[in-house]
Each structure stands twice: as C-alpha cells, then as structure tokens.
Amino acid sequence: MITMKELTEKNEAELVSLLGEKREELRKISFGTAGSTMRNVHAGKNLRRDIARILTEITNRSHAPRA
C-alpha cells in the first residue's frame, strides 16, 4: 500500500507510470480471479485505493497555483 507521503516525493512522470502499473495489476487480478480461488481477497480493494491516491495527488498538483 502506498502512502501519500511517498506519492508527494515522486515527480509527475513517476506518478503516471505508477498509475499504469497499478491499473495493470488490478486488471490482472480482476480477470485472473474469475473462476479461481484467491488467497488475498483484499488485494483488489487495496489496489483501487492506491489508484485513487495517485489520481488525487495528480489532480492536486494540476490545480495547485504555480509559483
């Protein structure tokens, strides 16, 4: 799980890359568990929250006043 502190330390290119990775992981979990038993049932929930945190940080940076 990613913390907001970790996200604020990354630049925008790293955030976009991380967002793509998390979305791909979520896709694999979503389609991979259809019909199988999954050990970590909270993985999808945690990934969705990580994606939301990343998107929140990107949005906050885009709306922040420029110095």
C-alpha positions as CSV (number, residue, x, y, z in Angstrom):
1,M,0.0,0.0,0.0
2,I,1.3,3.4,-0.9
3,T,1.2,6.4,1.5
4,M,0.5,9.9,0.5
5,K,4.0,10.9,1.7
6,E,5.6,8.5,-0.8
7,L,3.4,10.0,-3.5
8,T,4.3,13.6,-2.8
9,E,8.0,12.7,-3.1
10,K,7.6,11.4,-6.7
11,N,7.5,13.6,-9.8
12,E,4.6,13.6,-12.2
13,A,6.2,11.2,-14.7
14,E,6.8,8.6,-11.9
15,L,3.2,9.0,-10.8
16,V,1.8,8.4,-14.3
17,S,4.0,5.3,-14.6
18,L,2.9,4.0,-11.2
19,L,-0.7,4.6,-12.1
20,G,-0.3,2.5,-15.2
21,E,1.3,-0.3,-13.2
22,K,-1.4,-0.3,-10.6
23,R,-4.2,-0.4,-13.2
24,E,-2.5,-3.3,-14.9
25,E,-2.2,-5.2,-11.6
26,L,-5.9,-4.5,-10.9
27,R,-6.8,-5.8,-14.4
28,K,-4.8,-9.0,-13.9
29,I,-6.4,-9.6,-10.5
30,S,-9.9,-8.9,-11.8
31,F,-9.7,-11.2,-14.8
32,G,-7.4,-13.7,-13.1
33,T,-9.8,-14.5,-10.2
34,A,-12.8,-15.2,-12.4
35,G,-13.3,-18.9,-11.6
36,S,-10.4,-19.4,-9.3
37,T,-9.9,-19.1,-5.5
38,M,-7.8,-16.2,-4.5
39,R,-5.8,-16.0,-1.3
40,N,-5.6,-12.3,-0.8
41,V,-9.2,-11.2,-1.2
42,H,-8.4,-7.6,-0.2
43,A,-5.8,-7.1,-3.0
44,G,-8.3,-5.6,-5.4
45,K,-9.7,-3.2,-2.8
46,N,-6.2,-2.1,-1.9
47,L,-5.2,-1.5,-5.5
48,R,-8.3,0.6,-6.1
49,R,-7.4,2.7,-3.1
50,D,-3.8,3.1,-4.3
51,I,-5.1,4.2,-7.8
52,A,-7.4,6.7,-6.1
53,R,-4.5,8.1,-4.0
54,I,-2.3,8.5,-7.1
55,L,-5.1,10.2,-9.1
56,T,-5.8,12.5,-6.1
57,E,-2.1,13.6,-6.0
58,I,-2.0,14.2,-9.8
59,T,-5.2,16.3,-9.5
60,N,-3.9,18.3,-6.6
61,R,-0.8,19.1,-8.5
62,S,-2.7,20.2,-11.6
63,H,-4.9,22.5,-9.5
64,A,-2.1,23.9,-7.4
65,P,-1.1,27.6,-8.1
66,R,2.1,27.9,-10.0
67,A,4.9,29.7,-8.2
